[in-house]
Amino acid sequence: MTQEKAKWQKLVRRMEILLRLRSFPVAMKMLEKKEQLQEVPFLRRPEHKVTMCQLINLARNFDWTVGADIEDFGLPTCSSILGLNELPSFYKDGTFRSIVWVQTKEDGKRFEAAIPRIPTGKYEAVVMAPLVYDPFEPDIVLIYGNPAQMILLINAVQFEDYEVMQFHCVGESSCSDAIARCYLNGKPQLSIPCYGERRYGHAQDDELVMALPASYMEKALRGLEILYRRGVRYPISFAGAEGNLDSALPVAYTSLEEKIESIRGAIPNGLVAGLTGVIASGKSTVSSKLAQLGARLIDFDLIAHQVVEPGKPAYNDVVKYFGTQVCQEDGTLDRKKISDIVFKDMEKRKKLEQFTHPRIYEEFFRQLKEIGDEDPAAVVIVDIPLLVELNLMYLFQKIIVVSVSPETQKTRLMERDGIDAEEASRIIASQLPVKEKTGFADWVIENDGSKEDTLKQVERLFEAFK
C-alpha cells in the first residue's frame, strides 16, 4: 500500500471515532472507460439490473467494492445522473415524473430539467467502495449520518475559510443533489435521501447524506479535531431544557467580556501575553529568559498540578467520579492512568475537564490579580502548552509561539526523553503541528538555531513589550 493511499485508512478511522458513524464512508470514482473496472481489486459486478442507491448501500453497509456501467443500470434516471446516457424523450417531456411525483406533465418537465446531471460523453462506468480500504483514489466521498452528525460535519468544513453551505432538494432522485452537484461545483453537498433510496437503498429514517470532494476530507477531519478540543463533540450531550445553563454554555456565550475585562483590569498599565509551542520546542528556555529580563510568569501546567492536590475540590471530584483506582499509594493522582482512561473515552475526558478547568482558571485569575496589585505595569507571560488546543487565545493581548522544525523537534525529543525515532514520531504526530499555532501568533521565536540566537530573539521581543 503506497503512502499516498495509506492516508485514507488513518483519516477515515479517526473520522469514524469522532462522528461515531454507523456505516462506511463511501469512495466513489467515475471511470472514463468501462474496461477500467477490471483494474479495481476485489470488484463485484451486479448479477442483475440495479439502481444507484443499491450500489451505494452495498458499499457502505455490505462492505463491498462494486462497479457498474450503462448495461448494469435498470433505470435511465440513475445512469443519466452519472452522465452515462441521455434521458429518453419519455422522461424529458415530463411523462415519467407526472405518473407519480407531480400533478401535470409540465410539472414533470420542470422537475426533470431541475435535476443536476454529470455531462454525458465523459464517463462510461462508476466504482464505489468503503474508503477505509484505500481501494482507489476517489473523486468524492459519501458520508451518511443523522442530522446531529451532519451539522458537526458542516461545522468542521466551515472551520477553515468559512463559507455559507448551500444545499438543494429536487425531491425524488435526491442522489443527484449529493453526487452530481458535488461533481459539478466541487463543493460539499448535503441531501435528504429520497423515498427511492430509503426503499431500495435502505437509507434509514434518520439518515442524511453528504457528498464531499475527496480534497475536502483532510480539511473536514482537521475541523472535527479542533472542534472536539473546543468541546464541540458527538454525541451532543444535553444541557437540560429547564436547567441553569451558566456552567454548560461556552465562555464566548456567557462571561467572555467579563473575563477579558478581568485580565485587562488586573494589569491596567502592563501586558498579559500567552506563551505556547510544541513538545521539545524550547519553550522553557524562552520563558526562563523572559523571567530573567523582568517578566512575571504564570505556569498553567504548574497550576494544573496544584488544583488536583489531595484535599482540593478538583481532586475530590476526580476521585469521586473515577474511583480510587486513579490514586497512587501516597494518595496523589496517577496522572498517567487518568491520561490513559480519558484518551480512550471522550465523555470521560469531558468530565475531567469539567472538574479541573474552572479551578485552573480561578487560580490563574488569582495569581494575575496578585501580580497586578504589586505592579500594575507588569509584563506577565502566561505559559500554556495547550493554549491553541484549548482555544484560549482570546484571553491575551499578545500571543507568543516558540517554533521549531519537525526535524529539530524530533531530534531534541529523542535526546531529551531517551526514546527512539519511532516513538518520537508517534508523540509528535499526536499533537497539534506548530504551523497551526504560528497562525495565531503576534510573535514567533524561531528556535532551530543556537541557544544564543534564540536568547537574542527573546531580548528583542522583551524590548518590544516596553
PADO-651804 format. One line per 8 residues: number of its first residue (from 1); for each residue x, y, z negated of C-alpha. Coordinates in nm, 3 decimals. Last residue first. Layout:
<recs>
NUM> X/Y/Z ~ ...
</recs>
This chain:
<recs>
466> 0.814/4.822/-2.677 ~ 0.697/4.495/-2.526 ~ 0.910/4.542/-2.214 ~ 1.222/4.532/-2.431 ~ 1.109/4.192/-2.556 ~ 1.089/4.062/-2.200 ~ 1.437/4.188/-2.115 ~ 1.570/4.005/-2.422
458> 1.380/3.690/-2.327 ~ 1.528/3.696/-1.976 ~ 1.876/3.734/-2.128 ~ 1.803/3.434/-2.352 ~ 1.716/3.220/-2.050 ~ 2.039/3.314/-1.869 ~ 2.244/3.228/-2.178 ~ 2.068/2.892/-2.210
450> 2.179/2.807/-1.859 ~ 1.944/2.763/-1.566 ~ 1.609/2.592/-1.522 ~ 1.435/2.802/-1.787 ~ 1.241/3.058/-1.584 ~ 1.052/3.276/-1.832 ~ 0.724/3.383/-1.669 ~ 0.545/3.700/-1.775
442> 0.181/3.801/-1.723 ~ 0.100/3.433/-1.685 ~ -0.234/3.278/-1.584 ~ -0.107/3.126/-1.258 ~ 0.201/3.013/-1.449 ~ -0.016/2.753/-1.622 ~ -0.120/2.562/-1.311 ~ 0.242/2.563/-1.195
434> 0.341/2.408/-1.530 ~ 0.156/2.088/-1.447 ~ -0.114/1.988/-1.701 ~ -0.013/1.675/-1.887 ~ -0.046/1.301/-1.826 ~ 0.201/1.315/-1.536 ~ 0.475/1.443/-1.769 ~ 0.430/1.154/-2.011
426> 0.427/0.893/-1.734 ~ 0.735/1.044/-1.566 ~ 0.927/1.036/-1.895 ~ 0.830/0.672/-1.948 ~ 0.951/0.578/-1.600 ~ 1.274/0.776/-1.632 ~ 1.381/0.607/-1.954 ~ 1.342/0.743/-2.307
418> 1.587/0.889/-2.558 ~ 1.348/1.164/-2.669 ~ 1.563/1.470/-2.593 ~ 1.771/1.322/-2.312 ~ 1.474/1.176/-2.126 ~ 1.271/1.493/-2.180 ~ 1.557/1.709/-2.056 ~ 1.594/1.508/-1.735
410> 1.220/1.505/-1.666 ~ 1.182/1.880/-1.723 ~ 1.481/1.955/-1.500 ~ 1.328/1.755/-1.215 ~ 0.979/1.894/-1.269 ~ 1.116/2.250/-1.251 ~ 1.088/2.463/-1.565 ~ 0.857/2.742/-1.670
402> 0.808/2.911/-2.006 ~ 0.474/3.090/-1.979 ~ 0.400/3.422/-2.151 ~ 0.041/3.553/-2.163 ~ -0.048/3.911/-2.256 ~ -0.332/4.081/-2.442 ~ -0.439/3.754/-2.594 ~ -0.763/3.587/-2.694
394> -0.893/3.547/-2.337 ~ -0.620/3.297/-2.255 ~ -0.766/3.043/-2.497 ~ -0.890/2.797/-2.235 ~ -0.800/2.489/-2.441 ~ -0.586/2.348/-2.158 ~ -0.439/2.694/-2.098 ~ -0.317/2.745/-2.456
386> -0.226/2.380/-2.506 ~ 0.130/2.439/-2.634 ~ 0.017/2.742/-2.839 ~ 0.289/2.970/-2.982 ~ 0.133/3.301/-3.082 ~ 0.386/3.584/-3.048 ~ 0.301/3.893/-3.252 ~ 0.469/4.227/-3.181
378> 0.393/4.433/-3.489 ~ 0.255/4.787/-3.478 ~ 0.004/4.743/-3.764 ~ 0.287/4.608/-3.983 ~ 0.216/4.453/-4.324 ~ -0.163/4.452/-4.296 ~ -0.128/4.338/-3.936 ~ 0.081/4.038/-4.037
370> -0.178/3.930/-4.294 ~ -0.458/3.986/-4.043 ~ -0.283/3.757/-3.793 ~ -0.228/3.491/-4.057 ~ -0.597/3.490/-4.149 ~ -0.703/3.495/-3.783 ~ -0.490/3.188/-3.713 ~ -0.615/3.012/-4.026
362> -0.977/3.057/-3.918 ~ -0.892/2.949/-3.563 ~ -0.735/2.626/-3.688 ~ -1.034/2.560/-3.915 ~ -1.279/2.602/-3.623 ~ -1.062/2.370/-3.407 ~ -1.026/2.083/-3.652 ~ -1.360/1.916/-3.722
354> -1.532/1.997/-3.393 ~ -1.215/1.896/-3.208 ~ -1.223/1.555/-3.375 ~ -1.589/1.512/-3.276 ~ -1.512/1.597/-2.913 ~ -1.228/1.346/-2.912 ~ -1.465/1.083/-3.049 ~ -1.702/1.152/-2.759
346> -1.426/1.114/-2.503 ~ -1.311/0.774/-2.624 ~ -0.982/0.621/-2.506 ~ -0.757/0.918/-2.586 ~ -0.958/0.976/-2.904 ~ -0.851/0.645/-3.056 ~ -0.486/0.651/-2.952 ~ -0.450/1.007/-3.081
338> -0.601/0.909/-3.414 ~ -0.351/0.625/-3.448 ~ -0.066/0.855/-3.352 ~ -0.174/1.120/-3.600 ~ -0.181/0.880/-3.896 ~ -0.343/1.118/-4.140 ~ -0.186/1.163/-4.480 ~ -0.290/0.939/-4.768
330> 0.061/0.820/-4.859 ~ -0.011/0.476/-4.712 ~ -0.116/0.626/-4.379 ~ -0.473/0.724/-4.301 ~ -0.664/0.656/-3.976 ~ -0.809/0.329/-4.114 ~ -0.959/0.536/-4.395 ~ -1.265/0.599/-4.180
322> -1.309/0.786/-3.851 ~ -1.601/1.010/-3.956 ~ -1.538/1.054/-4.330 ~ -1.163/1.061/-4.275 ~ -1.191/1.338/-4.017 ~ -1.437/1.543/-4.222 ~ -1.220/1.520/-4.536 ~ -0.910/1.624/-4.344
314> -1.094/1.920/-4.190 ~ -1.206/2.034/-4.538 ~ -0.850/2.016/-4.684 ~ -0.790/1.754/-4.951 ~ -0.512/1.577/-4.770 ~ -0.351/1.800/-4.504 ~ -0.564/1.835/-4.191 ~ -0.555/2.215/-4.172
306> -0.176/2.225/-4.215 ~ -0.092/2.005/-3.916 ~ -0.299/2.215/-3.674 ~ -0.148/2.529/-3.828 ~ 0.202/2.403/-3.747 ~ 0.099/2.326/-3.389 ~ -0.065/2.669/-3.363 ~ 0.261/2.846/-3.453
298> 0.228/3.217/-3.537 ~ 0.547/3.413/-3.483 ~ 0.635/3.777/-3.564 ~ 0.866/3.943/-3.312 ~ 1.185/4.107/-3.432 ~ 1.458/4.011/-3.185 ~ 1.539/3.698/-3.384 ~ 1.172/3.596/-3.362
290> 1.180/3.638/-2.983 ~ 1.490/3.420/-2.974 ~ 1.318/3.145/-3.172 ~ 1.010/3.162/-2.946 ~ 1.221/3.125/-2.631 ~ 1.428/2.834/-2.760 ~ 1.112/2.664/-2.885 ~ 0.955/2.694/-2.539
282> 1.240/2.502/-2.379 ~ 1.040/2.333/-2.103 ~ 1.067/1.990/-2.263 ~ 0.686/1.949/-2.272 ~ 0.510/2.228/-2.087 ~ 0.481/2.599/-2.148 ~ 0.296/2.839/-2.378 ~ 0.325/3.174/-2.550
274> 0.022/3.394/-2.622 ~ 0.083/3.763/-2.682 ~ -0.055/3.994/-2.952 ~ 0.077/4.348/-2.920 ~ 0.107/4.643/-3.154 ~ -0.080/4.955/-3.259 ~ -0.411/4.802/-3.370 ~ -0.274/4.463/-3.483
266> -0.573/4.320/-3.674 ~ -0.819/4.533/-3.477 ~ -0.712/4.395/-3.141 ~ -0.740/4.041/-3.273 ~ -1.076/4.098/-3.442 ~ -1.202/4.284/-3.134 ~ -1.126/3.981/-2.919 ~ -1.304/3.751/-3.163
258> -1.613/3.975/-3.183 ~ -1.633/4.010/-2.806 ~ -1.625/3.634/-2.764 ~ -1.863/3.560/-3.052 ~ -2.153/3.391/-2.877 ~ -2.169/3.292/-2.512 ~ -1.793/3.308/-2.443 ~ -1.735/3.110/-2.765
250> -1.911/2.808/-2.621 ~ -2.253/2.737/-2.774 ~ -2.286/2.448/-3.018 ~ -2.198/2.610/-3.351 ~ -2.430/2.908/-3.304 ~ -2.703/2.691/-3.152 ~ -2.934/2.688/-3.454 ~ -3.167/2.395/-3.400
242> -3.510/2.357/-3.242 ~ -3.410/2.244/-2.894 ~ -3.115/2.042/-3.018 ~ -2.753/2.052/-2.897 ~ -2.788/1.753/-2.667 ~ -2.468/1.597/-2.536 ~ -2.407/1.608/-2.163 ~ -2.281/1.266/-2.063
234> -2.068/1.394/-1.905 ~ -1.841/1.677/-2.006 ~ -1.800/2.054/-2.029 ~ -1.581/2.088/-2.340 ~ -1.308/2.306/-2.193 ~ -1.075/2.009/-2.152 ~ -1.350/1.834/-1.959 ~ -1.396/2.141/-1.739
226> -1.027/2.124/-1.653 ~ -1.039/1.754/-1.565 ~ -1.361/1.790/-1.363 ~ -1.214/2.082/-1.168 ~ -0.895/1.893/-1.093 ~ -1.107/1.597/-0.979 ~ -1.310/1.813/-0.742 ~ -0.996/1.973/-0.597
218> -0.846/1.630/-0.538 ~ -1.164/1.518/-0.362 ~ -1.212/1.825/-0.143 ~ -0.986/1.706/0.141 ~ -1.204/1.396/0.179 ~ -1.494/1.621/0.280 ~ -1.756/1.568/0.012 ~ -2.100/1.422/0.065
210> -2.319/1.444/-0.243 ~ -2.602/1.207/-0.320 ~ -2.888/1.230/-0.569 ~ -3.015/0.944/-0.782 ~ -3.286/0.943/-1.049 ~ -3.536/0.721/-0.869 ~ -3.271/0.477/-0.748 ~ -3.131/0.451/-0.396
202> -3.222/0.101/-0.273 ~ -3.110/0.155/0.088 ~ -3.438/0.035/0.242 ~ -3.699/0.184/0.007 ~ -3.493/0.459/-0.158 ~ -3.313/0.543/0.164 ~ -3.642/0.555/0.352 ~ -3.814/0.776/0.097
194> -3.535/1.030/0.115 ~ -3.216/1.060/-0.088 ~ -3.205/1.415/-0.226 ~ -2.901/1.580/-0.071 ~ -2.590/1.769/-0.178 ~ -2.337/1.880/0.083 ~ -1.974/1.967/0.022 ~ -1.834/2.179/0.308
186> -1.664/2.088/0.638 ~ -1.940/2.252/0.843 ~ -2.034/1.982/1.094 ~ -1.910/1.671/0.918 ~ -2.068/1.772/0.587 ~ -2.388/1.867/0.768 ~ -2.400/1.525/0.936 ~ -2.346/1.324/0.618
178> -2.542/1.497/0.343 ~ -2.831/1.664/0.521 ~ -2.837/1.395/0.788 ~ -2.881/1.132/0.518 ~ -3.207/1.314/0.445 ~ -3.376/1.132/0.731 ~ -3.714/1.221/0.572 ~ -3.722/1.570/0.427
170> -3.506/1.822/0.613 ~ -3.355/1.932/0.281 ~ -3.067/2.176/0.268 ~ -2.783/2.274/0.038 ~ -2.582/2.591/-0.005 ~ -2.310/2.598/-0.272 ~ -2.209/2.951/-0.369 ~ -1.834/2.998/-0.357
162> -1.562/2.993/-0.619 ~ -1.203/2.951/-0.506 ~ -1.123/2.699/-0.780 ~ -1.395/2.597/-1.028 ~ -1.665/2.564/-0.761 ~ -1.585/2.200/-0.683 ~ -1.592/2.114/-1.053 ~ -1.919/2.298/-1.116
154> -2.075/2.107/-0.825 ~ -1.950/1.779/-0.972 ~ -2.092/1.883/-1.309 ~ -2.424/1.961/-1.141 ~ -2.417/1.621/-0.975 ~ -2.360/1.423/-1.293 ~ -2.658/1.591/-1.460 ~ -2.874/1.538/-1.149
146> -2.804/1.161/-1.140 ~ -2.529/1.012/-0.931 ~ -2.421/0.900/-0.586 ~ -2.091/1.006/-0.430 ~ -2.034/0.988/-0.053 ~ -1.679/1.061/0.064 ~ -1.593/1.221/0.398 ~ -1.342/1.174/0.679
138> -1.184/0.874/0.514 ~ -0.822/0.749/0.529 ~ -0.865/0.374/0.532 ~ -0.948/0.095/0.286 ~ -0.792/0.265/-0.018 ~ -0.970/0.020/-0.250 ~ -1.115/0.297/-0.465 ~ -1.295/0.445/-0.164
130> -1.553/0.166/-0.160 ~ -1.609/0.102/0.211 ~ -1.772/0.253/0.521 ~ -1.697/0.231/0.895 ~ -1.867/0.408/1.187 ~ -1.859/0.346/1.560 ~ -1.854/0.504/1.909 ~ -1.756/0.862/1.836
122> -1.709/1.184/2.037 ~ -1.979/1.152/2.301 ~ -2.270/1.277/2.096 ~ -2.247/1.577/1.866 ~ -2.289/1.493/1.494 ~ -2.651/1.557/1.407 ~ -2.841/1.810/1.198 ~ -3.218/1.753/1.175
114> -3.407/2.075/1.250 ~ -3.494/1.975/1.607 ~ -3.667/1.661/1.482 ~ -3.884/1.855/1.237 ~ -3.969/2.124/1.494 ~ -4.084/1.852/1.734 ~ -4.277/1.677/1.458 ~ -4.457/1.999/1.366
106> -4.545/2.043/1.733 ~ -4.661/1.681/1.743 ~ -4.901/1.757/1.460 ~ -4.956/1.680/1.093 ~ -4.615/1.571/0.972 ~ -4.444/1.261/0.834 ~ -4.627/0.953/0.954 ~ -4.720/0.944/1.324
98> -4.618/1.307/1.373 ~ -4.248/1.223/1.330 ~ -4.245/0.981/1.626 ~ -4.446/1.199/1.864 ~ -4.240/1.514/1.807 ~ -4.124/1.569/2.167 ~ -3.766/1.474/2.080 ~ -3.860/1.137/1.934
90> -4.048/0.989/2.229 ~ -3.789/1.164/2.451 ~ -3.524/0.921/2.328 ~ -3.261/1.069/2.097 ~ -2.905/1.080/2.230 ~ -2.656/0.821/2.109 ~ -2.364/0.756/1.875 ~ -2.367/1.108/1.734
82> -2.388/0.992/1.373 ~ -2.739/1.140/1.337 ~ -2.821/0.971/1.668 ~ -2.738/0.629/1.520 ~ -2.986/0.664/1.236 ~ -3.278/0.807/1.434 ~ -3.209/0.560/1.715 ~ -3.333/0.283/1.485
74> -3.213/-0.078/1.467 ~ -2.845/0.004/1.454 ~ -2.593/-0.271/1.532 ~ -2.563/-0.208/1.907 ~ -2.460/0.155/1.851 ~ -2.154/0.055/1.649 ~ -2.123/-0.074/1.295 ~ -1.880/-0.121/1.011
66> -1.889/-0.253/0.658 ~ -1.637/-0.286/0.373 ~ -1.829/-0.447/0.089 ~ -1.858/-0.379/-0.285 ~ -2.227/-0.473/-0.288 ~ -2.326/-0.147/-0.462 ~ -2.146/0.136/-0.285 ~ -2.054/-0.036/0.041
58> -2.366/-0.245/0.097 ~ -2.578/0.053/-0.008 ~ -2.419/0.277/0.252 ~ -2.478/0.018/0.523 ~ -2.844/-0.016/0.427 ~ -2.885/0.363/0.434 ~ -2.752/0.364/0.791 ~ -3.020/0.124/0.909
50> -2.954/-0.230/1.025 ~ -3.010/-0.472/1.315 ~ -2.893/-0.821/1.231 ~ -2.570/-1.002/1.140 ~ -2.408/-0.674/1.043 ~ -2.028/-0.662/1.068 ~ -1.809/-0.720/0.765 ~ -1.459/-0.567/0.756
42> -1.196/-0.719/0.528 ~ -0.919/-0.504/0.678 ~ -1.014/-0.242/0.942 ~ -0.832/-0.293/1.274 ~ -1.123/-0.472/1.443 ~ -1.342/-0.167/1.388 ~ -1.103/0.025/1.614 ~ -1.260/-0.152/1.912
34> -1.563/0.073/1.865 ~ -1.357/0.368/1.987 ~ -1.366/0.722/1.845 ~ -1.422/0.595/1.492 ~ -1.618/0.786/1.227 ~ -1.499/0.735/0.872 ~ -1.680/0.700/0.542 ~ -1.532/0.627/0.200
26> -1.804/0.550/-0.053 ~ -1.782/0.642/-0.421 ~ -1.862/0.313/-0.593 ~ -2.175/0.284/-0.806 ~ -2.252/0.351/-1.173 ~ -2.054/0.671/-1.208 ~ -1.936/0.759/-1.556 ~ -1.857/1.116/-1.445
18> -1.518/1.147/-1.615 ~ -1.443/0.775/-1.600 ~ -1.545/0.730/-1.236 ~ -1.343/1.041/-1.147 ~ -1.033/0.890/-1.308 ~ -1.080/0.562/-1.121 ~ -1.136/0.752/-0.796 ~ -0.817/0.955/-0.823
10> -0.596/0.662/-0.917 ~ -0.727/0.445/-0.634 ~ -0.728/0.726/-0.379 ~ -0.364/0.826/-0.429 ~ -0.246/0.480/-0.326 ~ -0.319/0.561/0.037 ~ -0.050/0.829/0.062 ~ 0.192/0.618/-0.142
2> 0.152/0.333/0.103 ~ 0.000/0.000/0.000
</recs>
